[in-house]
Amino acid sequence: MTSFVVGRATNVDIPLQDRTISSQHLRIEQEGAVIYITDLKSTNGTFVCRGIGKMQIQGRQQVEVLDQLLLGTYAISVADLIARIPIVKTQEENNGLSRYLRADNGTYIGKK
């Protein structure tokens, strides 16, 4: 399992600079192809929009890549959050084509 924290603090994995975002607002986790969001007791909450429905995240919630998240004044898709994780080339492997998504803490999410 790979985990990243989103928030206003400068030491989180994915920083979003806005006063309506808590220092550590939410955690995004990936277990294989499954993605989970956990609100970290943020002041303004985290909401997931799927289709025409909107629901506040309570605890750990499975989300889809195309879901829209509302946190503070941000409306951001799960895909956009994942895209903010820096892409780093690894050393060439046998075929020379392997690349991985990697967070600043050195954890690999998966092949791209």
N, C-alpha and C positions, 0 to 999 in steps of 0.2 A: 504494500500500500504506500502511496505517495501522498504527501500532505503539504498544503501551502496556506499561509495566512494572508488575508487581505485586510488592509486597514489604513489609517492615517499616519501611523508611526513610521519613522524612516527605517526601522530595522525589520519590517515585515517583508514577506516574499514579493507581494504585489502591492505597492503603495498607491493610494488614491488620495490626493490632496483636496480635502473639502471638510469644513467644520462639522458637517452633518454625518460624517463617517467616524465611527469610533476608532480608537488607536489600534485595537485588534477587533475588527468588525465580524469577520467570518472566516471559516476554514473551508477550503475546497480539497476534497480527497478523491483520488482515483484508485480503484481496485479493478485492474484489467480494463474492461470497456465501461464499467459502471462509475458514475460520478456522484458524489455526495456533497452537500453543503450543510454546514453547521453554523448557526448564528452564535457568536461568542458573547452573548449577553450584551449586545450593542444597545445603545441608548434609543435609537430610532428603529431598530428592527431590520430584518431582511425579509423580503417578499419575493415569491416566485410567481411569474405569470406564464400560464400555459393556455394557449388559445385565448378564450375570452375570460378565463377565470384568474383570480388573484388570491394567493394564500400566504399567510405569514408562516415563516419557517419556525417550527418548534422542534428543538433537538436536532437530530441528524436526519436529513431529508434527501432522498434520491432525486436527482434532476437529470434532464436530458440536455444534450449539447445545444439544442435550439431554444431552450427555455430562456426567458428574460428574467433577470434579477433586478429588484429595486432595492437599493441601499443608499440611505441618505438622499441626496439629490441625483444620484446616478441611476440610470436605467442601462443595464449592460447585459449582454447575452453571456451564457455560460461559455460559448465558443470564444467570445472576445476576452474573457478572463483567462482562459487557457492560452490564448494567443499572446498574452502579455508576459508569459514565462519565456525567458531568453532561450533562443535556439543556439546550441553550441556544437560545433563539429567535434567528433571524437577522433582519435587516431585512426588512420586508415586500417580497415580490417581486410580480410582476404580479398573481397571484391572492391574495396575502396569506396563504397557508396553508403555505408552506414552512417546515419546521423541520429541524434537523440534530442528530445526536448529535455532541458535541464534547468533546474532552479538554481538560484545563487548558492544554496546550501550544498550543491553537488549531487543532489538526488536525481536520478533519471526517471522520467515518466514513461517513456516508450519510444519506439522507433517512429521516425517521420519519413 
